[in-house]
Amino acid sequence: MARDGVFFKSLAKVHARHKVPVRAIILQGLIASALVLSGTFDQILTFMGFALGVFPLFAVFGLFKLRRRCKPQLRISGFPVVPAIYLTVSLVILIFAFLQRPLESGLALVTVLAGIPVFLIFRQKNPRQQK
């Protein structure tokens, strides 16, 4: 993301010998450490599971949007029934997770939603990313 201009450029720097983004890995380690120190295993698992459960929904929903926007070249067996079942079941699971653990799920949802304005700010600063 940093190399694409939608995050801090300093995090895009890659180590010359090891070919890994050292600063980005350190930042990720600090965030992970903060999560580990801030809650129980159950809370962290719920937070991460809920946050990571949202993105596949967007990906599958995007499949419907793409197929509506342009005529598909690739035939997908089971479309639209299989993706619709996936969306329904995944959404029900997230709703039950939210009802069961509203604090952790709510924090995860706020965290994911907070990424939208951050992304838009970085994209606005980098005109080559605007499409």
C-alpha positions as CSV (number, residue, x, y, z in Angstrom):
1,M,0.0,0.0,0.0
2,A,2.8,2.4,0.8
3,R,4.5,1.6,-2.5
4,D,1.2,2.3,-4.3
5,G,1.0,5.7,-2.5
6,V,-2.0,5.0,-0.3
7,F,0.0,4.8,3.0
8,F,3.1,6.5,4.5
9,K,5.9,6.4,1.9
10,S,8.5,5.7,4.6
11,L,6.9,2.3,5.2
12,A,7.6,1.3,1.6
13,K,11.3,1.2,2.1
14,V,12.6,-2.3,1.4
15,H,15.7,-3.7,3.1
16,A,18.6,-4.0,0.6
17,R,19.8,-7.4,1.5
18,H,16.7,-9.2,2.8
19,K,14.2,-7.6,0.4
20,V,11.5,-7.1,3.0
21,P,9.7,-3.9,4.1
22,V,11.4,-3.7,7.6
23,R,9.6,-0.5,8.8
24,A,6.2,-1.9,7.8
25,I,6.9,-5.2,9.6
26,I,8.0,-3.3,12.7
27,L,4.8,-1.2,12.6
28,Q,2.7,-4.3,12.2
29,G,4.6,-5.9,15.2
30,L,3.8,-2.8,17.3
31,I,0.1,-3.0,16.5
32,A,0.0,-6.7,17.2
33,S,1.8,-6.1,20.5
34,A,-0.7,-3.5,21.5
35,L,-3.6,-5.9,20.7
36,V,-2.0,-8.6,22.7
37,L,-1.5,-6.3,25.7
38,S,-5.0,-4.8,25.5
39,G,-7.2,-7.8,25.9
40,T,-7.8,-11.5,26.5
41,F,-7.3,-14.1,23.8
42,D,-11.1,-14.4,23.4
43,Q,-11.4,-10.7,22.9
44,I,-8.6,-10.5,20.4
45,L,-10.0,-13.5,18.5
46,T,-13.4,-12.0,18.3
47,F,-12.0,-8.6,17.2
48,M,-9.8,-10.1,14.5
49,G,-12.4,-12.6,13.4
50,F,-15.0,-10.0,13.0
51,A,-12.7,-7.5,11.2
52,L,-11.4,-10.1,8.9
53,G,-14.9,-11.5,8.2
54,V,-16.1,-8.2,6.7
55,F,-13.7,-8.1,3.8
56,P,-14.7,-11.3,2.0
57,L,-18.3,-10.0,2.0
58,F,-17.1,-6.9,0.1
59,A,-15.2,-9.2,-2.4
60,V,-18.2,-11.4,-3.1
61,F,-20.5,-8.4,-3.3
62,G,-18.1,-6.9,-5.8
63,L,-18.5,-10.0,-8.0
64,F,-22.2,-9.1,-8.3
65,K,-21.4,-5.5,-9.1
66,L,-18.8,-6.5,-11.8
67,R,-21.1,-8.9,-13.5
68,R,-23.8,-6.3,-13.6
69,R,-21.5,-3.6,-15.0
70,C,-20.0,-5.6,-17.8
71,K,-20.8,-8.8,-19.6
72,P,-18.7,-11.5,-18.1
73,Q,-16.2,-13.4,-20.3
74,L,-15.8,-16.1,-17.7
75,R,-18.7,-18.4,-16.8
76,I,-18.9,-19.1,-13.1
77,S,-20.9,-22.2,-12.2
78,G,-23.5,-21.7,-9.5
79,F,-23.7,-17.9,-10.0
80,P,-25.7,-16.1,-8.5
81,V,-27.0,-18.8,-6.1
82,V,-23.7,-19.9,-4.5
83,P,-22.3,-16.3,-3.9
84,A,-25.7,-15.3,-2.5
85,I,-25.8,-18.2,-0.1
86,Y,-22.2,-17.3,1.0
87,L,-23.2,-13.6,1.5
88,T,-26.2,-14.6,3.6
89,V,-24.5,-17.2,5.8
90,S,-21.5,-14.9,6.3
91,L,-23.7,-12.0,7.2
92,V,-25.7,-14.1,9.7
93,I,-22.4,-15.2,11.3
94,L,-21.3,-11.6,11.7
95,I,-24.6,-10.6,13.1
96,F,-24.5,-13.4,15.7
97,A,-20.9,-12.5,16.6
98,F,-22.0,-8.9,17.1
99,L,-24.9,-9.9,19.3
100,Q,-22.8,-12.3,21.3
101,R,-19.8,-9.9,21.7
102,P,-20.9,-6.4,20.9
103,L,-17.9,-4.5,22.3
104,E,-15.2,-6.5,20.4
105,S,-17.3,-6.7,17.3
106,G,-18.2,-3.0,17.4
107,L,-14.5,-2.0,17.9
108,A,-13.6,-4.1,14.9
109,L,-16.3,-2.5,12.8
110,V,-15.2,1.0,13.9
111,T,-11.6,0.1,13.0
112,V,-12.5,-1.2,9.6
113,L,-14.7,1.8,8.9
114,A,-12.0,4.2,10.1
115,G,-9.8,2.9,7.3
116,I,-12.1,4.4,4.7
117,P,-11.4,8.1,5.3
118,V,-7.7,7.3,5.9
119,F,-7.5,5.6,2.5
120,L,-9.4,8.5,0.8
121,I,-7.0,11.0,2.3
122,F,-3.9,9.2,1.1
123,R,-5.5,8.7,-2.3
124,Q,-6.3,12.4,-2.6
125,K,-2.7,13.2,-1.8
126,N,-1.6,10.8,-4.6
127,P,-3.4,11.8,-7.8
128,R,-2.0,8.8,-9.7
129,Q,-4.2,6.5,-7.6
130,Q,-7.5,8.3,-8.5
131,K,-9.5,6.3,-11.0
